[in-house]
Amino acid sequence: MSFQGGIKPEGDVFVLAGDIAEIQHLERYDAFWDWCSEHFKETIFVPGNHDWYGCWISIMR
């Protein structure tokens, strides 16, 4: 995976502070979420404004 070379796993918690994925298509990032789970105790994803693009609020509920 292309992101593997750019992230050096250190620490217990990995915080993704927005603008990384389209929320309505999170399944496209399954390999990335799996990688996060393997390298960190906790992964916290805080969606940014760009993560919501193209998404209806009803989908998020």
N, CA, C and O atoms as a MOPAC input file, in Angstrom:
PM7 MOZYME 1SCF
protein

 N      0.83200 1    -1.18000 1     0.00000 1
 C      0.00000 1     0.00000 1     0.00000 1
 C      0.87600 1     1.24300 1     0.00000 1
 O      1.91600 1     1.26600 1     0.65900 1
 N      0.48400 1     2.24500 1    -0.70600 1
 C      1.32300 1     3.42500 1    -0.87700 1
 C      1.50800 1     4.22200 1     0.40000 1
 O      2.52900 1     4.89400 1     0.54300 1
 N      0.57500 1     4.18000 1     1.33100 1
 C      0.70300 1     4.97800 1     2.54600 1
 C      1.68100 1     4.37600 1     3.53600 1
 O      2.12500 1     5.07400 1     4.44700 1
 N      2.02800 1     3.11900 1     3.39300 1
 C      2.86500 1     2.45900 1     4.38300 1
 C      4.22700 1     3.11000 1     4.54900 1
 O      4.75400 1     3.15300 1     5.66100 1
 N      4.79900 1     3.60700 1     3.48900 1
 C      6.10600 1     4.21600 1     3.59000 1
 C      6.08400 1     5.60100 1     4.21000 1
 O      7.12700 1     6.10400 1     4.62900 1
 N      4.92000 1     6.22600 1     4.27700 1
 C      4.83800 1     7.59300 1     4.77300 1
 C      4.49900 1     7.72600 1     6.23800 1
 O      4.59100 1     8.82200 1     6.79100 1
 N      4.11000 1     6.64500 1     6.88200 1
 C      3.71400 1     6.71600 1     8.28100 1
 C      4.60900 1     5.79200 1     9.08800 1
 O      4.67400 1     4.59100 1     8.82700 1
 N      5.29800 1     6.35900 1    10.07200 1
 C      6.13200 1     5.55000 1    10.94800 1
 C      5.34700 1     5.30200 1    12.23200 1
 O      5.14000 1     6.23300 1    13.01000 1
 N      4.90300 1     4.06600 1    12.46900 1
 C      4.09300 1     3.78100 1    13.64700 1
 C      4.86700 1     3.97400 1    14.94700 1
 O      5.79100 1     3.21700 1    15.24400 1
 N      4.48900 1     4.98000 1    15.71200 1
 C      5.05600 1     5.23200 1    17.03000 1
 C      3.92600 1     5.66500 1    17.94100 1
 O      3.08500 1     6.47000 1    17.54200 1
 N      3.89000 1     5.15400 1    19.13400 1
 C      2.85500 1     5.53200 1    20.08800 1
 C      1.67300 1     4.58500 1    20.03100 1
 O      1.62000 1     3.66500 1    19.21500 1
 N      0.72100 1     4.83800 1    20.92700 1
 C     -0.45000 1     3.97400 1    21.04900 1
 C     -1.65900 1     4.48200 1    20.29500 1
 O     -2.51800 1     3.69700 1    19.89300 1
 N     -1.73600 1     5.80600 1    20.09600 1
 C     -2.93200 1     6.41400 1    19.51200 1
 C     -2.56400 1     7.13500 1    18.21800 1
 O     -1.59600 1     7.89400 1    18.16700 1
 N     -3.35200 1     6.88300 1    17.17800 1
 C     -3.17200 1     7.53400 1    15.88000 1
 C     -4.40300 1     8.39600 1    15.63600 1
 O     -5.51700 1     7.88200 1    15.54100 1
 N     -4.20200 1     9.71000 1    15.53600 1
 C     -5.30700 1    10.63900 1    15.32800 1
 C     -5.29300 1    11.12000 1    13.88100 1
 O     -4.30600 1    11.68300 1    13.40700 1
 N     -6.39900 1    10.89000 1    13.19700 1
 C     -6.58100 1    11.36900 1    11.82600 1
 C     -7.50700 1    12.57200 1    11.92000 1
 O     -8.70600 1    12.42400 1    12.15500 1
 N     -6.95400 1    13.74700 1    11.73900 1
 C     -7.69200 1    14.98200 1    12.00700 1
 C     -8.32100 1    15.58200 1    10.75700 1
 O     -8.11800 1    16.75700 1    10.45200 1
 N     -9.06900 1    14.78700 1    10.05300 1
 C     -9.91300 1    15.29600 1     8.97900 1
 C     -9.28900 1    15.37100 1     7.60500 1
 O     -8.07000 1    15.36800 1     7.42900 1
 N    -10.19700 1    15.43900 1     6.63000 1
 C     -9.86300 1    15.58600 1     5.21200 1
 C     -8.97800 1    14.45600 1     4.69500 1
 O     -7.97500 1    14.69100 1     4.02100 1
 N     -9.36700 1    13.22200 1     5.02400 1
 C     -8.58500 1    12.07700 1     4.55600 1
 C     -9.38100 1    11.09600 1     3.70800 1
 O     -8.79100 1    10.31100 1     2.96500 1
 N    -10.70900 1    11.12200 1     3.80200 1
 C    -11.51600 1    10.12100 1     3.09500 1
 C    -12.92200 1    10.65600 1     2.85400 1
 O    -13.37900 1    11.55600 1     3.55800 1
 N    -13.59900 1    10.10600 1     1.86800 1
 C    -15.00700 1    10.42900 1     1.65900 1
 C    -15.81700 1     9.48900 1     2.54000 1
 O    -15.79000 1     8.27400 1     2.34100 1
 N    -16.53000 1    10.03500 1     3.50000 1
 C    -17.22900 1     9.22000 1     4.48600 1
 C    -18.19800 1     8.23400 1     3.85200 1
 O    -18.33000 1     7.10800 1     4.33300 1
 N    -18.87000 1     8.62900 1     2.79400 1
 C    -19.84200 1     7.71700 1     2.18600 1
 C    -19.17200 1     6.53100 1     1.50200 1
 O    -19.85000 1     5.59500 1     1.07700 1
 N    -17.83700 1     6.56300 1     1.39400 1
 C    -17.09700 1     5.46600 1     0.75700 1
 C    -15.98600 1     4.93600 1     1.66900 1
 O    -14.91100 1     4.58300 1     1.18500 1
 N    -16.23000 1     4.87800 1     2.96400 1
 C    -15.18600 1     4.43200 1     3.88700 1
 C    -14.71100 1     3.01000 1     3.60100 1
 O    -13.57300 1     2.66200 1     3.91500 1
 N    -15.57900 1     2.18400 1     3.00400 1
 C    -15.17000 1     0.80900 1     2.70900 1
 C    -14.00300 1     0.76600 1     1.72500 1
 O    -13.28200 1    -0.23000 1     1.66600 1
 N    -13.81100 1     1.82300 1     0.96400 1
 C    -12.67400 1     1.88400 1     0.03200 1
 C    -11.34600 1     1.92000 1     0.78700 1
 O    -10.28900 1     1.63900 1     0.22100 1
 N    -11.41400 1     2.26500 1     2.05000 1
 C    -10.21300 1     2.43700 1     2.85900 1
 C    -10.02600 1     1.29300 1     3.85500 1
 O     -9.27000 1     1.43200 1     4.81700 1
 N    -10.70200 1     0.17000 1     3.63700 1
 C    -10.62500 1    -0.96000 1     4.56900 1
 C     -9.19100 1    -1.40300 1     4.83200 1
 O     -8.83500 1    -1.68500 1     5.97600 1
 N     -8.37200 1    -1.46800 1     3.80400 1
 C     -6.97700 1    -1.88700 1     3.99100 1
 C     -6.23700 1    -0.90300 1     4.89100 1
 O     -5.41100 1    -1.30900 1     5.70800 1
 N     -6.52600 1     0.37700 1     4.74600 1
 C     -5.89200 1     1.38600 1     5.59200 1
 C     -6.34000 1     1.24000 1     7.04000 1
 O     -5.51500 1     1.29900 1     7.95200 1
 N     -7.66100 1     1.04800 1     7.26500 1
 C     -8.16300 1     0.89000 1     8.64400 1
 C     -7.56200 1    -0.36500 1     9.27900 1
 O     -7.23100 1    -0.36200 1    10.46500 1
 N     -7.42000 1    -1.42900 1     8.49900 1
 C     -6.79700 1    -2.65500 1     9.00800 1
 C     -5.35600 1    -2.38700 1     9.41900 1
 O     -4.91000 1    -2.84000 1    10.47300 1
 N     -4.63500 1    -1.65500 1     8.59000 1
 C     -3.24500 1    -1.31600 1     8.89000 1
 C     -3.17100 1    -0.51400 1    10.18100 1
 O     -2.31200 1    -0.76900 1    11.02600 1
 N     -4.06900 1     0.45500 1    10.33500 1
 C     -4.09800 1     1.26100 1    11.56400 1
 C     -4.31800 1     0.37400 1    12.78600 1
 O     -3.65200 1     0.54100 1    13.80800 1
 N     -5.24700 1    -0.56400 1    12.67800 1
 C     -5.55900 1    -1.47300 1    13.78600 1
 C     -4.36800 1    -2.35400 1    14.15600 1
 O     -4.18300 1    -2.69800 1    15.32300 1
 N     -3.57500 1    -2.71200 1    13.17200 1
 C     -2.41300 1    -3.56500 1    13.41300 1
 C     -1.25400 1    -2.81200 1    14.05700 1
 O     -0.42100 1    -3.42300 1    14.72700 1
 N     -1.18700 1    -1.49300 1    13.86300 1
 C     -0.03100 1    -0.72600 1    14.31600 1
 C     -0.29400 1     0.20700 1    15.49600 1
 O      0.65300 1     0.73000 1    16.08300 1
 N     -1.53600 1     0.42100 1    15.84800 1
 C     -1.87300 1     1.32700 1    16.94500 1
 C     -2.94900 1     0.70800 1    17.82700 1
 O     -3.82000 1    -0.01400 1    17.34300 1
 N     -2.88200 1     0.99800 1    19.13900 1
 C     -3.92700 1     0.51700 1    20.04600 1
 C     -5.26600 1     1.15400 1    19.71900 1
 O     -6.30100 1     0.48900 1    19.74000 1
 N     -5.24200 1     2.43800 1    19.41900 1
 C     -6.46000 1     3.19500 1    19.11000 1
 C     -6.22800 1     4.05800 1    17.87900 1
 O     -5.14600 1     4.61800 1    17.69900 1
 N     -7.24100 1     4.16300 1    17.03700 1
 C     -7.23600 1     5.09000 1    15.91300 1
 C     -8.46400 1     5.96600 1    16.05100 1
 O     -9.58800 1     5.47000 1    16.13000 1
 N     -8.24500 1     7.27200 1    16.07800 1
 C     -9.34700 1     8.23000 1    16.21500 1
 C     -9.46300 1     9.00200 1    14.91100 1
 O     -8.51100 1     9.64600 1    14.47000 1
 N    -10.63100 1     8.93100 1    14.30400 1
 C    -10.88900 1     9.63400 1    13.05000 1
 C    -11.88800 1    10.74900 1    13.31700 1
 O    -13.03600 1    10.49300 1    13.68200 1
 N    -11.44200 1    11.99000 1    13.13300 1
 C    -12.30100 1    13.16000 1    13.28200 1
 C    -12.53400 1    13.71700 1    11.88200 1
 O    -11.63000 1    14.31500 1    11.29900 1
 N    -13.73400 1    13.52800 1    11.33400 1
 C    -13.99600 1    13.99600 1     9.96800 1
 C    -13.83700 1    15.51000 1     9.83300 1
 O    -14.28000 1    16.27200 1    10.69200 1
 N    -13.20400 1    15.92600 1     8.75300 1
 C    -13.09500 1    17.34200 1     8.42800 1
 C    -14.17600 1    17.72800 1     7.43400 1
 O    -14.98200 1    16.89200 1     7.02500 1
 N    -14.19000 1    18.99100 1     7.05000 1
 C    -15.24700 1    19.45500 1     6.14600 1
 C    -15.19900 1    18.76300 1     4.78300 1
 O    -16.25200 1    18.53500 1     4.18600 1
 N    -14.03300 1    18.42800 1     4.28100 1
 C    -13.94100 1    17.77700 1     2.97100 1
 C    -14.37700 1    16.31400 1     3.01300 1
 O    -14.77800 1    15.76000 1     1.98900 1
 N    -14.30200 1    15.69000 1     4.17000 1
 C    -14.74400 1    14.30200 1     4.29100 1
 C    -16.24300 1    14.16600 1     4.05900 1
 O    -16.71500 1    13.09600 1     3.67500 1
 N    -16.98300 1    15.22000 1     4.28400 1
 C    -18.44300 1    15.18900 1     4.15500 1
 C    -18.92600 1    15.48300 1     2.73900 1
 O    -20.11300 1    15.31400 1     2.45900 1
 N    -18.04800 1    15.91600 1     1.84000 1
 C    -18.47700 1    16.27400 1     0.48200 1
 C    -19.20400 1    15.12200 1    -0.20000 1
 O    -18.76800 1    13.97300 1    -0.13700 1
 N    -20.30200 1    15.44000 1    -0.84300 1
 C    -21.06100 1    14.44800 1    -1.58700 1
 C    -21.88600 1    13.51900 1    -0.72600 1
 O    -22.37200 1    12.49500 1    -1.20800 1
 N    -22.05200 1    13.85800 1     0.53400 1
 C    -22.74600 1    12.97900 1     1.46200 1
 C    -23.98000 1    13.66800 1     2.03800 1
 O    -23.92900 1    14.83300 1     2.43200 1
 N    -25.07600 1    12.93900 1     2.07900 1
 C    -26.30600 1    13.44500 1     2.67800 1
 C    -26.29200 1    13.13500 1     4.16800 1
 O    -25.84600 1    12.06200 1     4.57500 1
 N    -26.77700 1    14.06500 1     4.98300 1
 C    -26.80300 1    13.86400 1     6.42900 1
 C    -27.59700 1    12.62100 1     6.80600 1
 O    -27.28300 1    11.97000 1     7.80200 1
 N    -28.61700 1    12.28000 1     6.03000 1
 C    -29.41500 1    11.08700 1     6.32700 1
 C    -28.57800 1     9.80800 1     6.24300 1
 O    -28.85800 1     8.83700 1     6.94600 1
 N    -27.56000 1     9.80600 1     5.39100 1
 C    -26.66400 1     8.65200 1     5.27300 1
 C    -25.84200 1     8.50200 1     6.54500 1
 O    -25.56900 1     7.38700 1     6.98800 1
 N    -25.45100 1     9.62800 1     7.12900 1
 C    -24.59000 1     9.60700 1     8.29800 1
 C    -25.31800 1     9.16300 1     9.55700 1
 O    -24.69000 1     8.67800 1    10.49800 1
 N    -26.63200 1     9.32400 1     9.58400 1
 C    -27.38500 1     8.93200 1    10.78100 1
 C    -27.51200 1     7.45200 1    10.77600 1
 O    -28.11000 1     6.88100 1    11.68800 1

